[in-house]
Amino acid sequence: MIDTVVIQPGAETGEPSVAGVSWAAVAAGAIVSCALTLVVLAFGIGLGLSVVSPWGGSGVSATTFKIGTGLYLVVVAMLSSSIGGYITGRLRSRWIGVHSDEVYFRDTAHGFVAWALATVLGAVLLASPASNLLGGAAAGVTQGAVSSASRTGPMDGYVDTLLRSDAPAAQNSGQNSGNASDPRGEMVRLFTSSLRNGGDLKPADRAYVSKVVAARTGLSQADADKRVNDVVTQAKADMDAARKAAAQLAFWLTASLLIGAFCASLAATEGGGLRDGTWRRRPTR
Protein backbone atom coordinates (compact mmCIF):
# COMPACT_ATOMS: atom_id res chain seq x y z
CA MET A 1 0.00 0.00 0.00
CA ILE A 2 1.43 3.34 -1.08
CA ASP A 3 0.83 6.36 1.13
CA THR A 4 0.08 9.65 -0.61
CA VAL A 5 1.84 12.70 0.83
CA VAL A 6 0.12 16.03 0.33
CA ILE A 7 2.59 18.94 0.13
CA GLN A 8 1.18 22.13 1.53
CA PRO A 9 1.94 25.45 -0.17
CA GLY A 10 5.22 26.84 1.09
CA ALA A 11 6.37 23.55 2.64
CA GLU A 12 9.35 23.18 0.29
CA THR A 13 10.69 26.70 0.68
CA GLY A 14 9.54 27.35 4.23
CA GLU A 15 7.87 30.63 3.14
CA PRO A 16 4.41 31.44 4.52
CA SER A 17 1.47 31.92 2.20
CA VAL A 18 0.89 35.47 3.52
CA ALA A 19 1.85 38.22 1.06
CA GLY A 20 5.13 39.99 1.73
CA VAL A 21 3.61 43.47 1.30
CA SER A 22 0.71 44.75 3.40
CA TRP A 23 -0.69 47.31 0.99
CA ALA A 24 -3.42 48.38 3.38
CA ALA A 25 -0.81 49.32 5.98
CA VAL A 26 1.31 51.08 3.34
CA ALA A 27 -1.67 53.09 2.11
CA ALA A 28 -2.69 54.03 5.65
CA GLY A 29 0.80 55.21 6.54
CA ALA A 30 1.14 57.16 3.29
CA ILE A 31 -2.20 58.95 3.75
CA VAL A 32 -1.34 59.87 7.34
CA SER A 33 2.08 61.13 6.27
CA CYS A 34 0.62 63.20 3.45
CA ALA A 35 -2.07 64.70 5.69
CA LEU A 36 0.45 65.64 8.38
CA THR A 37 2.66 67.23 5.74
CA LEU A 38 -0.17 69.46 4.54
CA VAL A 39 -1.10 70.45 8.10
CA VAL A 40 2.44 71.31 9.13
CA LEU A 41 3.10 73.14 5.85
CA ALA A 42 -0.03 75.26 6.40
CA PHE A 43 1.25 76.10 9.88
CA GLY A 44 4.66 76.94 8.39
CA ILE A 45 3.11 79.32 5.86
CA GLY A 46 1.33 81.16 8.65
CA LEU A 47 4.51 81.23 10.70
CA GLY A 48 6.50 82.55 7.75
CA LEU A 49 4.00 85.32 7.04
CA SER A 50 4.17 86.37 10.69
CA VAL A 51 7.96 86.83 10.72
CA VAL A 52 8.30 88.86 7.49
CA SER A 53 7.41 92.51 7.20
CA PRO A 54 7.39 95.08 4.37
CA TRP A 55 8.73 97.74 6.75
CA GLY A 56 12.45 98.37 6.79
CA GLY A 57 14.25 97.03 9.86
CA SER A 58 11.33 94.79 10.82
CA GLY A 59 11.08 91.03 10.49
CA VAL A 60 13.80 88.58 9.64
CA SER A 61 16.36 89.03 6.89
CA ALA A 62 16.13 87.28 3.54
CA THR A 63 19.05 84.98 4.37
CA THR A 64 17.51 83.96 7.69
CA PHE A 65 14.18 83.36 6.02
CA LYS A 66 15.69 81.10 3.34
CA ILE A 67 17.67 79.06 5.86
CA GLY A 68 14.68 78.81 8.18
CA THR A 69 12.49 77.65 5.30
CA GLY A 70 14.97 74.91 4.40
CA LEU A 71 15.28 73.69 7.98
CA TYR A 72 11.51 73.72 8.35
CA LEU A 73 11.15 71.53 5.26
CA VAL A 74 13.54 69.03 6.84
CA VAL A 75 11.59 69.06 10.12
CA VAL A 76 8.31 68.55 8.25
CA ALA A 77 9.75 65.57 6.37
CA MET A 78 11.15 64.01 9.55
CA LEU A 79 7.90 64.41 11.50
CA SER A 80 5.41 63.28 8.87
CA SER A 81 7.57 60.45 7.50
CA SER A 82 8.34 59.08 10.96
CA ILE A 83 4.69 58.96 11.99
CA GLY A 84 3.59 57.51 8.65
CA GLY A 85 6.30 54.85 8.72
CA TYR A 86 5.51 53.92 12.32
CA ILE A 87 1.83 53.46 11.50
CA THR A 88 2.77 51.33 8.50
CA GLY A 89 4.90 49.05 10.65
CA ARG A 90 2.29 48.66 13.38
CA LEU A 91 -0.59 47.93 10.99
CA ARG A 92 1.13 45.43 8.70
CA SER A 93 0.29 41.71 8.84
CA ARG A 94 2.41 39.46 11.00
CA TRP A 95 4.65 37.04 9.15
CA ILE A 96 4.81 33.55 10.71
CA GLY A 97 7.85 31.41 10.05
CA VAL A 98 9.95 34.20 8.49
CA HIS A 99 13.53 34.81 9.58
CA SER A 100 14.11 37.85 11.77
CA ASP A 101 16.47 39.43 9.21
CA GLU A 102 13.83 39.06 6.52
CA VAL A 103 11.23 40.63 8.81
CA TYR A 104 13.58 43.54 9.45
CA PHE A 105 14.07 44.04 5.71
CA ARG A 106 10.35 43.87 5.01
CA ASP A 107 9.59 46.44 7.68
CA THR A 108 12.22 48.75 6.22
CA ALA A 109 10.80 48.24 2.74
CA HIS A 110 7.28 48.95 4.01
CA GLY A 111 8.39 52.27 5.45
CA PHE A 112 10.20 53.20 2.24
CA VAL A 113 7.21 52.27 0.06
CA ALA A 114 4.88 54.26 2.33
CA TRP A 115 7.20 57.29 2.01
CA ALA A 116 7.29 56.92 -1.79
CA LEU A 117 3.50 56.69 -2.00
CA ALA A 118 3.09 59.73 0.27
CA THR A 119 5.54 61.69 -1.88
CA VAL A 120 3.62 60.86 -5.06
CA LEU A 121 0.29 61.71 -3.43
CA GLY A 122 1.68 65.00 -2.15
CA ALA A 123 3.01 65.90 -5.58
CA VAL A 124 -0.38 65.16 -7.16
CA LEU A 125 -2.30 67.12 -4.53
CA LEU A 126 0.00 70.12 -4.87
CA ALA A 127 0.18 69.96 -8.66
CA SER A 128 -3.58 69.98 -9.19
CA PRO A 129 -4.25 73.32 -7.40
CA ALA A 130 -1.17 74.79 -9.06
CA SER A 131 -2.50 73.79 -12.49
CA ASN A 132 -5.89 75.34 -11.72
CA LEU A 133 -4.24 78.54 -10.56
CA LEU A 134 -2.07 78.70 -13.66
CA GLY A 135 -5.06 78.09 -15.89
CA GLY A 136 -7.04 80.84 -14.18
CA ALA A 137 -4.10 83.19 -14.41
CA ALA A 138 -3.70 82.46 -18.13
CA ALA A 139 -7.41 83.16 -18.72
CA GLY A 140 -7.14 86.39 -16.76
CA VAL A 141 -4.13 87.49 -18.74
CA THR A 142 -5.93 86.77 -22.01
CA GLN A 143 -8.96 88.81 -20.96
CA GLY A 144 -6.73 91.59 -19.74
CA ALA A 145 -4.92 91.69 -23.06
CA VAL A 146 -8.22 92.07 -24.90
CA SER A 147 -9.51 94.84 -22.64
CA SER A 148 -6.25 96.74 -22.28
CA ALA A 149 -3.49 97.42 -24.75
CA SER A 150 -0.77 97.85 -22.14
CA ARG A 151 0.92 94.74 -20.74
CA THR A 152 3.77 94.48 -18.29
CA GLY A 153 6.59 91.98 -18.15
CA PRO A 154 9.65 91.26 -16.03
CA MET A 155 11.77 93.72 -18.03
CA ASP A 156 9.41 96.70 -17.85
CA GLY A 157 10.87 97.91 -14.58
CA TYR A 158 14.36 98.05 -16.06
CA VAL A 159 13.10 99.89 -19.13
CA ASP A 160 11.36 102.38 -16.83
CA THR A 161 14.69 103.01 -15.15
CA LEU A 162 16.39 103.49 -18.50
CA LEU A 163 13.82 105.96 -19.85
CA ARG A 164 13.38 107.91 -16.62
CA SER A 165 13.80 111.63 -17.27
CA ASP A 166 14.60 114.55 -15.01
CA ALA A 167 11.56 116.31 -16.51
CA PRO A 168 8.56 114.06 -15.77
CA ALA A 169 6.10 116.35 -17.56
CA ALA A 170 8.06 116.25 -20.78
CA GLN A 171 8.44 112.49 -20.49
CA ASN A 172 4.71 111.93 -20.00
CA SER A 173 3.83 114.15 -22.95
CA GLY A 174 6.24 112.22 -25.14
CA GLN A 175 4.79 108.88 -24.08
CA ASN A 176 1.21 109.99 -24.66
CA SER A 177 1.91 111.41 -28.10
CA GLY A 178 1.51 108.03 -29.79
CA ASN A 179 2.64 104.43 -29.73
CA ALA A 180 4.02 104.31 -33.26
CA SER A 181 7.23 106.18 -32.41
CA ASP A 182 7.49 104.88 -28.85
CA PRO A 183 10.59 102.61 -28.63
CA ARG A 184 9.54 101.18 -25.28
CA GLY A 185 8.10 97.95 -26.66
CA GLU A 186 11.14 97.44 -28.85
CA MET A 187 13.50 97.86 -25.90
CA VAL A 188 11.46 95.46 -23.75
CA ARG A 189 11.65 92.80 -26.46
CA LEU A 190 15.36 93.51 -26.93
CA PHE A 191 16.15 93.11 -23.23
CA THR A 192 13.97 90.02 -22.91
CA SER A 193 15.52 88.19 -25.85
CA SER A 194 19.08 89.15 -24.88
CA LEU A 195 18.97 88.45 -21.13
CA ARG A 196 16.57 85.50 -21.15
CA ASN A 197 19.27 82.88 -21.65
CA GLY A 198 21.95 84.55 -19.56
CA GLY A 199 23.40 86.45 -22.51
CA ASP A 200 24.24 90.10 -22.92
CA LEU A 201 23.28 92.94 -25.19
CA LYS A 202 25.14 92.94 -28.47
CA PRO A 203 27.43 95.93 -29.04
CA ALA A 204 25.12 97.29 -31.76
CA ASP A 205 22.06 96.84 -29.54
CA ARG A 206 23.79 98.44 -26.58
CA ALA A 207 24.78 101.46 -28.70
CA TYR A 208 21.21 101.77 -29.99
CA VAL A 209 19.74 101.58 -26.49
CA SER A 210 22.19 104.26 -25.29
CA LYS A 211 21.14 106.57 -28.11
CA VAL A 212 17.46 106.06 -27.33
CA VAL A 213 18.06 106.74 -23.62
CA ALA A 214 20.02 109.90 -24.41
CA ALA A 215 17.27 111.13 -26.76
CA ARG A 216 14.42 110.36 -24.38
CA THR A 217 15.99 111.59 -21.14
CA GLY A 218 18.17 114.46 -22.29
CA LEU A 219 21.29 112.91 -20.79
CA SER A 220 24.68 113.13 -22.40
CA GLN A 221 25.88 110.13 -24.35
CA ALA A 222 28.41 109.22 -21.62
CA ASP A 223 25.73 109.39 -18.91
CA ALA A 224 23.35 107.37 -21.07
CA ASP A 225 26.01 104.68 -21.57
CA LYS A 226 26.59 104.57 -17.82
CA ARG A 227 22.88 104.22 -17.12
CA VAL A 228 22.57 101.38 -19.62
CA ASN A 229 25.51 99.56 -18.02
CA ASP A 230 24.07 100.04 -14.53
CA VAL A 231 20.61 98.77 -15.52
CA VAL A 232 22.01 95.73 -17.33
CA THR A 233 24.20 94.91 -14.33
CA GLN A 234 21.22 95.25 -11.97
CA ALA A 235 19.06 93.03 -14.18
CA LYS A 236 21.74 90.33 -14.24
CA ALA A 237 22.23 90.58 -10.47
CA ASP A 238 18.49 90.13 -9.87
CA MET A 239 18.30 87.13 -12.20
CA ASP A 240 21.35 85.59 -10.56
CA ALA A 241 19.83 86.06 -7.11
CA ALA A 242 16.62 84.37 -8.26
CA ARG A 243 18.63 81.50 -9.73
CA LYS A 244 20.58 80.98 -6.50
CA ALA A 245 17.39 81.09 -4.42
CA ALA A 246 15.76 78.45 -6.65
CA ALA A 247 18.86 76.24 -6.48
CA GLN A 248 19.01 76.47 -2.67
CA LEU A 249 15.32 75.58 -2.42
CA ALA A 250 15.87 72.56 -4.68
CA PHE A 251 18.80 71.39 -2.53
CA TRP A 252 16.80 71.79 0.69
CA LEU A 253 13.87 69.92 -0.86
CA THR A 254 16.14 67.09 -1.95
CA ALA A 255 17.66 66.84 1.52
CA SER A 256 14.23 66.80 3.15
CA LEU A 257 13.04 64.01 0.84
CA LEU A 258 16.09 61.83 1.54
CA ILE A 259 15.84 62.40 5.29
CA GLY A 260 12.12 61.63 5.11
CA ALA A 261 12.82 58.31 3.38
CA PHE A 262 15.31 57.35 6.07
CA CYS A 263 12.98 58.33 8.92
CA ALA A 264 10.05 56.44 7.40
CA SER A 265 12.11 53.27 6.97
CA LEU A 266 13.53 53.45 10.48
CA ALA A 267 10.15 54.18 12.09
CA ALA A 268 8.57 51.27 10.20
CA THR A 269 11.13 48.86 11.67
CA GLU A 270 10.31 50.16 15.14
CA GLY A 271 6.58 49.87 14.54
CA GLY A 272 6.96 46.36 13.14
CA GLY A 273 9.14 45.29 16.06
CA LEU A 274 6.60 46.57 18.55
CA ARG A 275 3.87 44.85 16.56
CA ASP A 276 5.67 41.49 16.92
CA GLY A 277 7.09 42.17 20.38
CA THR A 278 10.67 41.83 19.14
CA TRP A 279 11.83 45.44 19.28
CA ARG A 280 15.34 45.80 20.78
CA ARG A 281 15.63 42.01 21.04
CA ARG A 282 17.28 41.32 17.69
CA PRO A 283 20.59 39.47 18.12
CA THR A 284 23.71 41.40 17.23
CA ARG A 285 26.48 39.81 15.21
VEXLO-767605 format. One record per residue (C-alpha): x, y, z. Coordinates in steps of 0.05 Angstrom, whole numbers, padded with zeros to 5 digits, always signed. Example, Ala and Ser with C-alpha at 12.3 -4.5 7.8 and 13.67 -1.06 7.14 Angstrom:
<rs>
+00246-00090+00156+00273-00021+00143
</rs>
This chain:
<rs>
+00000+00000+00000+00029+00067-00022+00017+00127+00023+00002+00193-00012+00037+00254+00017+00002+00321+00007+00052+00379+00003+00024+00443+00031+00039+00509-00003+00104+00537+00022+00127+00471+00053+00187+00464+00006+00214+00534+00014+00191+00547+00085+00157+00613+00063+00088+00629+00090+00029+00638+00044+00018+00709+00070+00037+00764+00021+00103+00800+00035+00072+00869+00026+00014+00895+00068-00014+00946+00020-00068+00968+00068-00016+00986+00120+00026+01022+00067-00033+01062+00042-00054+01081+00113+00016+01104+00131+00023+01143+00066-00044+01179+00075-00027+01197+00147+00042+01223+00125+00012+01264+00069-00041+01294+00114+00009+01313+00168+00053+01345+00115-00003+01389+00091-00022+01409+00162+00049+01426+00183+00062+01463+00117-00001+01505+00128+00025+01522+00198+00093+01539+00168+00062+01586+00117+00027+01623+00173+00090+01625+00214+00130+01651+00155+00080+01706+00141+00083+01727+00214+00159+01737+00214+00166+01777+00150+00148+01850+00144+00148+01902+00087+00175+01955+00135+00249+01967+00136+00285+01941+00197+00227+01896+00216+00222+01821+00210+00276+01772+00193+00327+01781+00138+00323+01746+00071+00381+01700+00087+00350+01679+00154+00284+01667+00120+00314+01622+00067+00353+01581+00117+00294+01576+00164+00250+01553+00106+00299+01498+00088+00306+01474+00160+00230+01474+00167+00223+01431+00105+00271+01381+00137+00232+01381+00202+00166+01371+00165+00195+01311+00127+00223+01280+00191+00158+01288+00230+00108+01266+00177+00151+01209+00150+00167+01182+00219+00094+01179+00240+00072+01150+00173+00126+01097+00174+00110+01078+00246+00037+01069+00230+00055+01027+00170+00098+00981+00213+00046+00973+00268-00012+00959+00220+00023+00909+00174+00006+00834+00177+00048+00789+00220+00093+00741+00183+00096+00671+00214+00157+00628+00201+00199+00684+00170+00271+00696+00192+00282+00757+00235+00329+00789+00184+00277+00781+00130+00225+00813+00176+00272+00871+00189+00281+00881+00114+00207+00877+00100+00192+00929+00154+00244+00975+00124+00216+00965+00055+00146+00979+00080+00168+01045+00109+00204+01064+00045+00144+01045+00001+00098+01085+00047+00144+01146+00040+00146+01138-00036+00070+01134-00040+00062+01195+00005+00111+01234-00038+00072+01217-00101+00006+01234-00069+00034+01300-00043+00060+01318-00112-00008+01303-00143-00046+01342-00091+00000+01402-00097+00004+01399-00173-00072+01400-00184-00085+01466-00148-00023+01496-00181-00050+01476-00250-00118+01507-00234-00085+01571-00211-00041+01574-00273-00101+01562-00318-00141+01617-00284-00082+01664-00288-00074+01649-00363-00148+01663-00374-00143+01728-00335-00083+01750-00375-00119+01735-00440-00179+01776-00419-00135+01832-00395-00098+01834-00461-00164+01841-00498-00190+01897-00453-00125+01935-00446-00070+01948-00495-00015+01957-00443+00018+01895-00415+00075+01890-00366+00132+01840-00363+00193+01825-00321+00235+01874-00361+00188+01934-00357+00217+01958-00292+00287+01961-00321+00262+01998-00383+00227+02048-00337+00294+02060-00303+00328+02070-00370+00276+02119-00397+00268+02158-00332+00276+02233-00345+00292+02291-00300+00231+02326-00330+00171+02281-00315+00122+02327-00351+00161+02325-00416+00169+02250-00410+00094+02239-00400+00077+02283-00459+00125+02244-00503+00096+02178-00482+00024+02200-00493+00038+02228-00562+00030+02161-00596+00053+02089-00595+00080+02086-00665+00145+02124-00648+00150+02098-00577+00212+02052-00573+00191+02024-00506+00162+01959-00533+00223+01949-00577+00270+01957-00518+00229+01909-00475+00233+01856-00529+00307+01870-00539+00323+01862-00465+00279+01800-00458+00310+01764-00517+00382+01783-00498+00379+01769-00423+00331+01710-00423+00385+01658-00433+00439+01691-00391+00468+01729-00450+00485+01802-00458+00466+01859-00504+00503+01859-00569+00549+01919-00581+00502+01946-00635+00441+01937-00591+00476+01969-00532+00496+02029-00574+00424+02035-00600+00395+02032-00530+00444+02085-00506+00423+02131-00562+00349+02121-00547+00361+02135-00472+00400+02198-00488+00345+02223-00535+00288+02207-00488+00320+02232-00423+00363+02289-00446+00426+02258-00416+00494+02263-00448+00518+02203-00487+00568+02184-00432+00515+02188-00378+00467+02147-00421+00520+02094-00431+00532+02091-00356+00458+02084-00342+00451+02028-00392+00510+01991-00360+00481+02001-00291+00412+01975-00310+00440+01915-00347+00484+01898-00287+00424+01905-00239+00381+01861-00284+00435+01807-00285+00445+01812-00209+00370+01803-00197+00366+01743-00244+00427+01712-00211+00397+01721-00142+00332+01687-00165+00373+01630-00195+00412+01620-00130+00348+01622-00088+00315+01569-00133+00377+01525-00130+00380+01529-00053+00306+01512-00048+00317+01451-00094+00376+01428-00051+00336+01436+00014+00277+01398-00017+00323+01342-00039+00353+01337+00030+00285+01336+00063+00261+01280+00017+00322+01237+00031+00317+01248+00106+00242+01233+00102+00256+01166+00068+00306+01147+00121+00260+01167+00178+00201+01129+00148+00242+01065+00139+00271+01069+00210+00203+01084+00242+00171+01025+00204+00223+00977+00233+00206+01003+00303+00132+00997+00291+00139+00927+00263+00183+00906+00321+00132+00931+00371+00077+00897+00331+00113+00830+00338+00142+00843+00408+00213+00837+00383+00237+00909+00386+00307+00916+00416+00313+00840+00421+00346+00826+00354+00412+00789+00362+00474+00828+00345+00530+00796+00304
</rs>
